[in-house]
Amino acid sequence: MSACLVSSITEYCYADHQGRTDVLKSWTGNKTPQNTLSWLNSAKNHIVVAVPHGKDYVVGVGLLSDDEISLCYVRHGYANKGVGRLIMSNLELKAAATGISRVHLWSTITAKPFYEKLGYLQRGRPIHIAGLEGSRYEKDL
């Protein structure tokens, strides 16, 4: 799972980090096998993992915690094939099933068009954190 996250960030999100090693280190630093295992073991999290049929590797990961979608990453080479849409749909359905009526997330520049196609609305101005531009989004379910 952590390999998918790091691959997605490193390869697919180049427009965000522009190859800057300090930004990559900051962004991927918590995407370790130990941390992803702790996310899986947390009762407050709902995690979606996409694995191609008959394969033994992860191509997409999503994480919902309360009303916050904090992960939605798709491995480079699997983007624009419906994987991210399926992950988001599952996270939104889980949120709605637990009584949540609005979900929130942070988006980088790369993912903005994806979230906007799914009906997410930007709230407020973009901010800069650890060398990345991020925008707050939300969607009523």
Secondary structure, DSSP 8 states (H G I E B T S, - for coil): -HHHHHHIIIIITHHHHTT-HHHHHHHHTT--HHHHHHHHH-TTEEEEEE--TT-SS--EEEEEETTEEEEEEE-TTSTTTTHHHHHHHHHHHHHHHTT--EEEEEE-TTTHHHHHHTT-EEEEEEEEETTEEEEEEEEE-
